């Protein structure tokens, strides 16, 4: 009980940073841009309402199947209130009934658009501005991004749809879903109280949808059982099932858009800090810090390291992409082909296990080479410190080339792993679409090949 009392008020500090990778679309782009078969404009943009209206019965079936599977497999899954169930009885207003049935934010319009990727020129007349896509303040990574509206019937490539959609869940889809988030839909969605994450941050309430602590040790599970109520696996399974329906009924645009939505959560979970609340902290040292009353310090340090690596990744990659330096080790690591095989069933036993395994080394490197103030001072708060955009310069000023090389080395491992799962996901999408045979996963070895 003492452990629990000490940890409860503090663990919300573990998860204020819920962007994980900044701009998921750019993260996937070094690989996607390089694949001619994915860059042909073969998809036909179709409004969400048209897809929903054409496939009502299939959607009823898919959502019912996903609901039963989640109820059977996850004791912490919050059941969908029956009043929200998508049905074929109520005609009209398909998008809002669908949005409620899958419990995503009704504050977004889910329009037809794509992100203009680094190195491309957007058509000025079709430019969409951030407030047309999201109610959030644009983060550092979204401020400089150009978005372009698509018109129904327009052709677009798989690469553009998959990349753009993979960033969409960070536009607010999962914000305000819980009863204590101060939204009217949060009152109807049956999600209960937000289990973790800081509800005071504008994007804090998406944390439980974007982080999955599927392998907690007994101490953490005992001290903070709410950490087990993460739901990214639900999102992955839900969107993959909808993608399969869309592909098998000839709505390939929505097939790839749903695959992109699911890819977002897959990308998040490849980040060690999204799969383990305290990477690099052994059970013994956690216990010791509890005994010594130093838990808040441990948590603050982990939170700061989490923030530092994300800012570092964004600044490093954005700079390389702006310069078009696709041959740089970081970008070419993403583009490097791997023989990948990945299905949703591997999320918990494989993907998150590997992420946790990398956490200790990542945490140790950050501690060794990043400025001590950022990563070893429990009185310092990284979020909002103002150092986010100059993190690379700060690391270089204090640790020189050696520090940059060490952090780049950690990033390369993480990006190589992300690329493995991205490639597995693309193969899975192509097989659902009927373009290639179903992958047979002889070995799922992301961690052997890139760790
Ligand atoms: Zn996310």
Boltz pocket constraint, residues with backbone or C-beta under 6 A from the ligand:
constraints:
  - pocket:
      binder: B
      contacts: [[A, 18], [A, 19], [A, 20], [A, 169], [A, 170], [A, 210], [A, 264], [A, 268]]
      max_distance: 6.0
